[in-house]
């Protein structure tokens, strides 16, 4: 074997080994298979989950708006109290200044010196009695000023606390709004990734739902007719139910209280407002109003609540159905109670 042959053989072996290593490296470095595209049913489920999260954040947002309104009322009251107390302190301080001037005019100097220079001792005695009276009054005024000043400082502290609470609530409102918008954007991104025919199918389902809601509203004369019910609705409950039924087909919009769009608790709040009953803004707070009733005791007009913790509310329409503002991307509709996990009910009014 030639020297060339002896050298080339190890080189060929080394080249083959390097090639194998490179190929093996490529094999090991090759990326894994991409996750399969979600099916239409999976996209529908994910979008529904995101919409539910958005609705939960919406109810937290509504709770914060209730709290914001309460804090604003307390803050206004505290600020008015501070203003009134400040006026009282200013008046007392002005009285003190008036006393000092009067005391000076009455001869508020050393009594012995005043007696020596007085032309009329009787006049001096009269002045002295006035000064003594002013001195007693001054002590009372000083005590009153100190007391009222302390009350003023306490009032300012209370107003500052309420102002800080308001800032915290407003920060929470901003956070919940961002959460809602994030979930809705994620849902829209999922929908945007669908093929045209898949998106058209979902759109058709939504349109059909809107048509069904509109047909239901039309069949009830826009909510003016008494809905069929196993148990007759009470007077106020009927008014609230009629109002809610008249909104069938209106779109859901977070934070909306009508007249052309609603979220779930916005609809129930305005429906019961027509019956003269004031409800809080969030579903979690609305369940605390009125008399709690069991599932078997439900009457048309009752508020019915869903999920745990509570994040959705509607109005019982009889025949085991609920009228409610559903979720983002949907409308006010009439659905079976079984479409959501029931968590409680109350009868306002």
Beta strands, then each sheet from edge to edge (+ up, - down):
strand 1: 251-252
strand 2: 261-262
strand 3: 291-293
strand 4: 303-306
strand 5: 312-318
strand 6: 321-325
strand 7: 332-336
strand 8: 342-347
sheet 1: 1+ 2+
sheet 2: 3+ 8- 4+ 5- 6+ 7-
end
